[in-house]
Amino acid sequence: MSYNSIEWLPLAAGLTVLGIVLSYIAYRRSGVRPALRGAAVSLLPIAAYLTGAIEMLWKIGVAIGQFGTGFVFSTTKWAGIGVTGLAIALFLAAGGRERRKASRQARKEARAQRRSGDLDAPGPALGASARPGTDVTRSMTQQDRTPVPVTRESAAKPARASRKAQPVDDDMKDIEDILRNRGI
């Protein structure tokens, strides 16, 4: 069946008239808004015929159908799909190797920097008393980790007063902030 073997004008006009009749019924039952929506949709078949969109859609449908039937029964096209899959797999494998190589190189550089940093002088945040290789959390004082018991007198005091009473250690505060940011 070809495009020219079908009379498209009577078909499009009939669908438009049917839609207008259904829009009138919708107007009587539901009101103006549904009727206007129905009338708008009803005008689409005749608009598609007048603009030539029906012929275009017919040709697109025929092309897709021919491609599908030629595709299903063709061993050459199935071989093409296999080669395409192989190409995609090789491409992805090459990209993964590059990412792994880059991350491996970054880890080696980080280890080398840590080793050279451990053998050098301790960092400024650790102070002069810290030994190379000691953990920062171990160099914190024990009183920073122990909970303070809450009494009625201390609960009645505002939080600002208790903060003012404790001396501020900027180096330890920086270390605590770094550890908190890293989730330790």
Stockholm file with secondary structure:
# STOCKHOLM 1.0

chainA/1-184         MSYNSIEWLPLAAGLTVLGIVLSYIAYRRSGVRPALRGAAVSLLPIAAYLTGAIEMLWKIGVAIGQFGTGFVFSTTKWAGIGVTGLAIALFLAAGGRERRKASRQARKEARAQRRSGDLDAPGPALGASARPGTDVTRSMTQQDRTPVPVTRESAAKPARASRKAQPVDDDMKDIEDILRNRGI
#=GR chainA/1-184 SS CCGGGSCHHHHHHHHHHHHHHHHHHHHHHHCHHHHHHHHHHHTHHHHHHHHTHHHHHHHHHHHHHHHHHHHHTCHHHHHHHHHHHHHHHHHHHHHHHHHHHHHHHHHHHHHHHHHHHHHSCCCTTTCTTCCTTCCTTTTSCGGGTSCCCCCHHHHHSCHHHHHHHSCCCHHHHHHHHHHHHTTC
#=GC SS_cons         CCGGGSCHHHHHHHHHHHHHHHHHHHHHHHCHHHHHHHHHHHTHHHHHHHHTHHHHHHHHHHHHHHHHHHHHTCHHHHHHHHHHHHHHHHHHHHHHHHHHHHHHHHHHHHHHHHHHHHHSCCCTTTCTTCCTTCCTTTTSCGGGTSCCCCCHHHHHSCHHHHHHHSCCCHHHHHHHHHHHHTTC
//
